[in-house]
Each structure stands twice: as C-alpha cells, then as structure tokens.
Amino acid sequence: MCPRSCVPEAGGRNGGPAPGWRRSRARPRPRSGDRTRGGCQRSGVSVRALRHYEEQGLLTPGRGPGGQREYTEDAVTRVHILQQLYAAGPSSRRIAELLPCIEADTTTEHQRAMLAAEHARIKRQIDHLTTALGRIEKIVEAAADRPA
C-alpha cells in the first residue's frame, strides 16, 4: 500500500526514472497533539502524565488556535517541580496545597506548618533509606569476600 503523501513520479523511458510512486517532499501538516508531544519531550514525561497533572489542577497549559495544548518553558519547569514532589511521596492534593508556597512571595501560617510537616516526613524517609543503604553496602562487602 502506498504511504501517505505519495505522488506519481514524472518520467518514463526517455524522461527519467521508470514511472512509479515516490514519497512527496512536501512537509506534512503538524498533527493534533504535536505540541503536547513537544511538551513531553522537553519535560521528559509522558502525554498521560501531562494530562494527569492537568486533571489534578496542577498544570494549566496554554491553548493554540486549534485548541491544542501548548507548554511554555515555565510549564516545563513546573512539570520538573511536580516530578520532584511526586517522587518525595505526597499526594496530588498535598502537592496542590504546596504549589502556592513555591510560587508565591508570601506564605500563611498554615502553609508554613504544612511545609514543615512535609520536610519532617521526607527527612524520616531519607533516614530510613540511608539505614537500608548501609545494610545493603555491608551485604555487598560480605558477598565480595566470599568465594564464587
């Protein structure tokens, strides 16, 4: 089956290559969602992740003339922040509460308390992981001393 954007070749016996089909050199129109894929490439996340952030109210992309999502560099930066926060373990709801603390010049007492609680939780998580890493390092060292 002929690929999309095919045109007949000119020519024939004396006029060039044999008649047939060749791919058009015309640049195809951008498909719907190319801007979303560009946002994915620049931010390093999947289309599904971008949609999830949007559904949760964590990300609001601009819209192009055809209603396509457009992601600015600020949106890409925000996606990186979201990824870091998600990796630390808070829920979408908690992240939505934390974002104003990151983006605003002022914070409320409630926001400062929330930030302190998240800091303490992440610190405990790091301490537990550090302990686990130490145990694994000891196991690796002991295994290296054993015969294969």
C-alpha positions in Angstrom: 0.0 0.0 0.0 1.3 3.5 -0.8 2.3 5.6 2.1 0.5 8.9 2.8 1.6 11.9 0.8 2.5 9.9 -2.3 2.7 11.5 -5.8 3.3 9.9 -9.2 6.9 10.3 -10.4 7.4 12.1 -13.7 9.4 10.5 -16.4 9.3 7.3 -18.3 11.6 5.6 -20.8 13.4 8.7 -22.0 12.3 11.2 -19.4 14.0 9.8 -16.3 13.2 7.0 -13.9 10.5 4.5 -14.5 7.0 5.6 -13.7 6.0 4.7 -10.2 5.3 6.2 -6.8 7.6 8.2 -4.6 7.1 9.9 -1.3 6.2 13.6 -1.6 8.9 16.0 -0.4 6.1 18.3 0.9 6.3 18.8 4.6 3.2 17.2 6.3 0.9 19.4 8.3 1.5 19.2 12.1 -0.8 16.6 13.6 -3.0 17.5 16.5 -1.1 16.9 19.7 2.4 17.7 18.3 2.6 20.5 20.8 1.7 18.1 23.6 4.4 15.7 22.4 6.9 18.6 22.3 5.9 19.3 25.9 6.6 15.7 26.7 10.0 15.7 25.1 11.0 19.0 26.8 9.8 17.9 30.2 10.7 14.2 30.0 7.2 12.9 30.9 4.5 11.1 29.0 1.4 12.6 27.5 -0.6 10.7 30.1 1.4 12.4 32.9 0.8 15.8 31.5 -2.9 15.1 31.2 -2.9 13.8 34.8 -1.3 17.0 36.1 -3.9 19.0 34.2 -6.8 16.9 35.5 -5.5 17.4 39.1 -5.3 21.1 38.6 -1.5 21.1 38.9 -0.8 22.3 35.4 -2.7 24.6 33.1 -1.2 24.6 29.5 -2.0 27.4 27.1 -4.1 26.7 24.1 -3.2 27.2 20.4 -5.5 28.4 17.7 -7.0 24.9 17.2 -7.4 24.3 20.9 -4.2 22.3 21.1 -2.3 22.4 24.4 0.9 24.5 24.3 3.5 24.1 27.0 5.7 27.1 27.8 9.2 26.8 29.4 7.5 27.9 32.7 5.1 24.9 32.3 8.1 22.6 31.7 9.8 23.9 34.8 6.6 23.3 36.7 6.5 19.7 35.5 10.0 19.2 36.8 8.9 20.6 40.2 5.8 18.3 40.1 8.0 15.3 39.4 10.3 16.1 42.3 7.4 16.5 44.6 5.7 13.3 43.4 9.0 11.4 43.9 9.1 12.6 47.5 5.7 10.9 48.1 3.0 13.4 48.8 -0.5 13.0 47.2 -1.8 15.2 44.4 -4.0 17.0 46.9 -1.0 17.8 49.1 1.1 18.9 46.1 -1.7 21.3 45.0 -1.6 22.8 48.5 2.2 23.1 48.4 2.5 24.8 45.0 1.4 28.2 46.2 4.2 28.1 48.7 6.7 27.6 45.9 5.2 30.2 43.6 4.1 33.0 45.9 6.3 35.6 47.6 4.4 35.1 50.9 3.1 32.1 52.9 0.5 31.7 55.5 1.0 30.1 58.9 -0.9 27.0 57.7 1.3 26.7 54.6 4.5 27.0 56.7 3.2 24.3 59.0 2.4 22.1 56.0 5.9 22.7 54.6 7.5 21.8 58.0 5.4 18.6 58.1 6.5 17.6 54.6 10.1 18.4 55.4 10.0 16.2 58.5 8.3 13.4 56.6 10.9 13.5 53.8 13.7 13.7 56.3 12.4 10.5 58.0 12.2 8.8 54.6 15.8 9.8 53.9 16.9 8.4 57.2 15.2 5.1 56.6 16.7 4.9 53.1 20.1 5.7 54.5 19.8 2.9 57.0 18.7 0.5 54.3 21.6 1.6 52.1 24.1 1.0 54.9 22.8 -2.6 55.4 23.0 -3.3 51.7 26.5 -2.0 51.5 27.5 -4.4 54.3 25.9 -7.3 52.5 27.7 -6.4 49.2 31.1 -6.2 51.1 30.4 -9.5 52.8 29.4 -11.1 49.5 32.6 -9.8 47.8 34.7 -11.6 50.4 33.0 -15.0 49.8 34.2 -17.4 47.0 32.0 -17.5 43.9 
